[in-house]
Amino acid sequence: MSIIEAELEPAAAPLSIRVRLAGPRDLDELCELLDDRAHAREQVLTWLETPGTTLLVAQSEMGVLAVAVLVTRLVPLEGGGARKVIEVDNLVVRSDQRGRRVGRRLLAATVEWSRQRRAVQVEAVVGEGAAKRFYENFGFAVAEDRLVLAA
């Protein structure tokens, strides 16, 4: 079973959450997740249309609860070849769903999605504060200027 088809049942929350690929039909709900409403539509359309960018959403019967914006990069290796790296460019949880482990479940699905695509690493570039603690609590570690988790 693909992670995109899997349903995740949280122990503490009654919501049944499914993680799936986002598409154009999700545009309005994705825009509602973003703080900058004036530029949200333009931003979401850019994400949806950019090659190498994938959007995963966590959805329940309430609609889209969160989005993870993933950028696939091929990093050249010395001597030839390349390694695939997935960068979590953005992870946003609907404000009324924060603290209910929705983001953690979406990040777990992101890591599984990355492994299925044979990525060697998942990265997140964040500053100090809550976002950094979120990724570190998941298992990411600082590597140079990035937080990294082997896929």
Stockholm file with secondary structure:
# STOCKHOLM 1.0

chainA/1-151         MSIIEAELEPAAAPLSIRVRLAGPRDLDELCELLDDRAHAREQVLTWLETPGTTLLVAQSEMGVLAVAVLVTRLVPLEGGGARKVIEVDNLVVRSDQRGRRVGRRLLAATVEWSRQRRAVQVEAVVGEGAAKRFYENFGFAVAEDRLVLAA
#=GR chainA/1-151 SS CCTTTCEECCSSCCCCEEEEECCGGGHHHHHHHCSCHHHHHHHHHHHHHSTTEEEEEEEETTEEEEEEEEEEEEEECTTSCEEEEEEEEEEEECGGGTTTTHHHHHHHHHHHHHHHTTCSEEEECCCSSHHHHHHHHHTCEEETTEEEEEC
#=GC SS_cons         CCTTTCEECCSSCCCCEEEEECCGGGHHHHHHHCSCHHHHHHHHHHHHHSTTEEEEEEEETTEEEEEEEEEEEEEECTTSCEEEEEEEEEEEECGGGTTTTHHHHHHHHHHHHHHHTTCSEEEECCCSSHHHHHHHHHTCEEETTEEEEEC
//
